[in-house]
């Protein structure tokens, strides 16, 4: 009798799952997803959300921020030569005093969305949010989940970090790339990443 019940039970359970409504199925999947999320994941999501709000809220009110770098972005939009050599002037004779990887995302954003304050400041703001996630990723395996979440909140709300993330001075992008270096466990990949940063830093000097 017990063997018969065991043989009959699975089809009954499958029929119940198949027969549930789409709304019930969606609620079940959301409930399963939330059950799989621990408090550390919820804390990280809260830190990322707070960082996004602080970095992106009314971002366009800052205008072109540092007009020196904004002018360099506008010059790099004119030609591929100016883009590769981070030229400040339209003639391509003077390079900006910052590595190319700090300004290229702003150029690509301006190319996609047009040359406007929001398109210039958006890459730096997003880099600030990504830096918060990388700090959590770096610390969670070394000091534990609680300390990693606290560090993520501390970085997301640190006044000077929020200020530079809402400007186009590329400091948030630098913090993001530095965190990426520390997360790279492969020694060859780490050296490749550091070499690319050195080359991008030296290229304005060589030109």
C-alpha positions in Angstrom: 0.0 0.0 0.0 2.8 2.4 0.9 4.5 1.6 -2.4 1.3 2.4 -4.3 1.1 5.8 -2.5 4.7 6.6 -3.3 4.0 5.8 -7.0 0.9 7.9 -7.1 2.1 11.0 -5.1 4.6 12.5 -7.7 2.0 12.8 -10.5 -0.4 14.5 -8.2 2.2 17.0 -7.1 3.2 17.7 -10.7 -0.4 18.3 -11.7 -0.8 20.8 -8.9 2.2 22.7 -10.1 1.1 22.6 -13.7 -2.4 23.6 -12.9 -1.5 26.7 -10.9 -2.3 30.1 -12.3 0.4 32.4 -13.8 0.1 34.8 -11.0 0.6 32.1 -8.4 3.6 30.7 -10.3 5.2 34.2 -10.4 4.6 34.7 -6.7 6.1 31.2 -6.0 9.2 32.0 -8.0 9.7 35.4 -6.4 9.3 33.8 -2.9 11.9 31.1 -3.8 14.3 33.8 -5.1 13.9 35.8 -1.9 14.3 32.7 0.3 17.6 32.1 -1.6 18.8 35.6 -0.8 20.7 36.0 2.5 20.8 39.2 4.6 24.2 40.0 3.1 22.8 40.1 -0.4 20.0 42.3 0.7 22.5 44.6 2.4 24.6 44.8 -0.7 21.6 45.6 -2.8 20.6 48.3 -0.3 24.2 49.8 -0.4 24.2 49.7 -4.2 20.7 51.3 -4.4 21.8 54.1 -1.9 24.9 54.7 -3.9 23.0 54.9 -7.2 20.5 57.4 -5.6 23.3 59.6 -4.2 25.3 59.5 -7.4 22.5 59.9 -9.9 19.9 62.1 -8.3 19.7 65.4 -10.2 23.1 64.7 -11.7 22.6 67.1 -14.6 22.4 70.1 -12.3 26.2 70.0 -11.9 26.5 71.1 -15.5 29.7 70.3 -17.3 31.6 70.1 -13.9 35.3 70.4 -14.8 35.1 72.3 -18.1 38.7 71.4 -18.9 37.9 67.7 -19.2 34.6 68.4 -20.9 36.4 70.4 -23.5 38.8 67.5 -24.0 35.8 65.1 -24.5 34.4 67.5 -27.1 37.7 67.6 -28.9 38.0 63.8 -28.8 34.6 63.5 -30.5 36.0 65.3 -33.6 38.4 62.6 -34.9 39.9 59.2 -34.1 43.3 60.7 -33.7 42.1 63.0 -31.0 40.3 60.1 -29.3 43.3 57.8 -29.2 45.7 60.5 -28.0 43.3 62.2 -25.6 43.8 65.5 -27.4 42.6 68.6 -25.7 42.6 70.9 -28.7 40.8 70.2 -32.0 44.2 70.2 -33.8 45.4 67.3 -31.7 48.6 68.9 -30.4 48.0 69.0 -26.7 47.0 65.9 -24.6 44.8 66.0 -21.5 46.8 65.4 -18.3 44.8 62.2 -17.4 45.0 58.6 -18.6 42.8 57.8 -21.7 40.8 55.1 -19.8 39.4 57.8 -17.6 38.0 59.9 -20.4 37.1 57.3 -23.1 33.9 56.2 -21.3 32.8 59.8 -21.3 33.5 60.1 -25.0 31.6 57.0 -25.8 28.6 58.1 -23.6 28.6 61.5 -25.4 28.8 59.7 -28.7 25.7 57.6 -27.8 23.6 60.2 -26.0 24.9 63.5 -27.3 27.3 66.0 -25.8 25.4 67.1 -22.7 26.1 67.4 -19.0 24.3 64.2 -18.1 26.0 62.1 -20.7 29.4 63.3 -19.5 28.8 62.7 -15.8 26.9 59.4 -16.1 30.0 57.1 -16.6 31.7 58.5 -13.5 28.5 58.1 -11.4 28.1 54.5 -12.6 31.7 53.8 -11.9 31.1 54.9 -8.3 28.3 52.4 -7.9 30.5 49.6 -9.4 33.3 50.6 -7.0 31.0 49.9 -4.1 30.2 46.5 -5.4 33.9 45.7 -5.9 34.8 46.8 -2.4 32.2 44.4 -1.1 33.4 41.6 -3.3 37.0 42.2 -2.2 36.2 42.2 1.5 33.5 39.5 1.9 36.0 36.6 1.6 38.5 38.2 3.9 36.8 39.9 6.8 33.3 38.4 6.6 29.9 39.5 5.3 29.0 42.0 8.0 32.2 44.0 7.7 31.9 43.9 3.9 28.4 45.3 4.0 29.4 48.0 6.4 32.4 48.9 4.2 30.1 49.1 1.2 27.7 51.5 3.0 30.7 53.5 4.3 32.0 54.0 0.8 28.6 54.7 -0.8 27.9 57.4 1.8 31.4 58.9 2.1 30.9 62.6 1.2 34.1 63.1 -0.8 33.5 59.8 -2.7 29.9 60.9 -3.6 31.3 64.3 -4.7 33.9 62.9 -7.1 31.4 60.4 -8.4 29.1 63.3 -9.4 31.9 65.0 -11.4 34.0 64.2 -14.4 37.4 64.1 -12.7 37.7 60.3 -13.2 38.6 59.5 -9.6 35.6 57.1 -9.1 36.7 55.3 -12.3 40.2 55.0 -10.9 38.9 53.6 -7.6 36.8 51.1 -9.7 39.9 50.0 -11.7 42.1 49.8 -8.6 39.5 47.5 -6.9 39.4 45.4 -10.1 43.2 45.0 -9.8 43.0 43.7 -6.3 40.2 41.2 -7.3 42.2 39.7 -10.1 43.5 36.5 -8.6 45.4 35.3 -11.8 48.9 36.8 -11.7 49.1 37.1 -15.4 45.7 38.8 -15.6 46.7 41.2 -12.9 50.0 42.1 -14.6 48.1 42.6 -17.9 45.6 44.9 -16.2 48.3 46.9 -14.5 50.3 47.2 -17.8 47.3 48.5 -19.6 46.9 51.2 -16.9 50.6 52.1 -17.1 50.4 52.4 -20.9 47.2 54.5 -20.8 48.9 56.7 -18.2 52.1 57.2 -20.3 50.5 57.7 -23.7 49.7 61.4 -23.1 53.3 62.0 -22.0 54.7 60.2 -25.1 52.6 62.3 -27.4 
